[in-house]
Amino acid sequence: MHTLLRLLLALLLPSVAQGATVFSETFEGSCDTILSRSYSQSYGGFPCTGGAMSIVTSPVFAGSQSLRLNYLGTEEQGLAGGFADFMWSGTTADLWLTFYNRMASGFKTGADPYFNDGGRSVGTKGLYTFMYSPAKNQWNGWSMNYLYGGRQLAMGAQGIKDAHNNSGVLVPYDSEWMQQNVQPYQQPLDQWVCYEVHIRLNTPGQANGLYEQYATNMTAGTGTILTARHSNREFLDSTTSGQMPSDAQWKMSRIFRQNGYGSMYYDNISATTTRIGCSDTPPASDSTPPARPNGLTAQ
């Protein structure tokens, strides 16, 4: 990015502190090096076959490479669209997930009339975040989605204790769309957008959990906006024996290609314990080798 644009963004963005980094992926390095950082992949040809999930040199937000997800419009259900999993070096109950996303011209999200599939596709998935409970050896995933043919990013929170349906009715342990409820942001095509997703799991037995989302158009150089805030939430149970165990913490990222048509790009994905803000310099990564998970069956 140009020096002037970086200076303008620094003036516009809130002051934030550097936190502990539990995961950072810049998609830089050789194919084998990038592949070695992911412990599991499927179907997508990740990362260097030139297929559905591959490293490219243009467009990039920072550095010399980014990851392209090529959606074919046929990845309706399950894992058929391909995925790549990244185990973190640590865990956290208070997560700041920062990543950079770009949709190519003509990109269509799930449930767009283009698909003519009766609404089965619902939304476009691209990035999952998993929490893990050691007590029950249980994984639960939350998925980022562009819903109903639009380009507003929403979080699908899966299996949470105080889940509500689209009508606001409490449906315990179901899934809930954490939609943009503050300042809706329709992501423009052919521009890099920085998303900051903050998820603070609740203290067991208390309704003090928080989900919030920020968007910053890095290409246009505009300011950060708060798009969503869902507060006073009880995501977890009060005990480790509950259906959504109280000891669960964030532990893993999954890049997941499902439901869409066209090319989408990711760059500089990081998970930290405090807010780091948006810039073209990724946080320093913890080099501790992650352990492989057991019993990961989340969809």
Secondary structure, DSSP 8 states (H G I E B T S, - for coil): --HHHHHHHHHHS-------EEEEE---S-HHHHHHH-SEEESS-TTTSSSSEEEESSS-SSSS-EEEEEEES---STTTT-EEEEEEEEEESEEEEEEEEEE-TT-EETT-TTT-STT-S-EEEEEEEEEEETTTTEEEEEEEEEETTS--EEEEEES-TT-B-TTS-B-TTSEEEE---SS-----TTS-EEEEEEEE---TTS--EEEEEEEEETTTT---EEEEEEEEE--S-SSTTSSS-TT-EEEEEEEEEESEEEEEEEEEEEEESS-----SS------------SS----
